[in-house]
Amino acid sequence: MEIKKFLTIYSVLLLIGTLALKGKDLFQVLTYEGQLAKVAFHVPAKDITLYKTSGSYQEKTLGPVIQYEIDGEMREFNPEYSCTNGCEPVGSQVRIFYNKENLSNIHVMTFNGFFKPLVYFYIIMIVLGLFSLQYLYYVKKPSES
């Protein structure tokens, strides 16, 4: 019985977490206009600190600049995410979603822009779920007499 309660609560928490992390983005994907766009070039972005056993060091990241066309007008968009190698290669195509009423509201559908936070969230939730199931099975197990 406790496992059924746990699985119900766990499923609700997964749904709430997914909607909290990506609810707005999911709404945009369903209601905005979509099209393929091209990664035109990369621009320098923020510096990140990486750590090795010999110590820490700074590395520059690159952010993609995405070119797309709306109503015959070429536009460029620089998403917030960046990578050490520029993420998507120059010339590759990515899917974007935009609001016709507010053309500055753009969402890029890439792993880094959309799926990466969800993957991290699900990994954390799976680990917590496995530890919780172990607890329910071994600690809360009724004693056999």
C-alpha positions, 0 to 999 in steps of 0.5 A: 500500500505504501508503494502505491502511495509513493508512486502516486506522489512521485508521479505528481511530483514529476508532472509538477516539476516538468511543468515548472521547468518547461511549462512555458516552453511547452505552451510556446511549442504548442501555440507559437509559429515554428520554422527551421532556422540556420546557425549563421556564426558563433559569438563569444559568450561568458567565461566558465571555470573548469576544474581538474586535479591540477587546479581550476582554469577559465575557458571561453564559451561560444553562443550561436547566432541563429538567422531566420526569416519572417515575412521576407525580413531576415532576423538574427537571434542569439539564445541565452545558452552557450557551449565551449564548442559553440553548441550547434555547428555553423550552417546547421538547422535548428527549429525555432518557435516565435510569437507573431505578435511579439517577434522578440519572444523566440524559443530555440528547440535544441538539446541545450535550449530545451531538453538539458534541464529536463534531463538533469531534473529526471536524473535527480528524480530517478536517483531520489526515487530509487533511494526512496523505494529502497527505504520503503522496501527495507526500512518500512518492511513489516517484520516477519514473525 
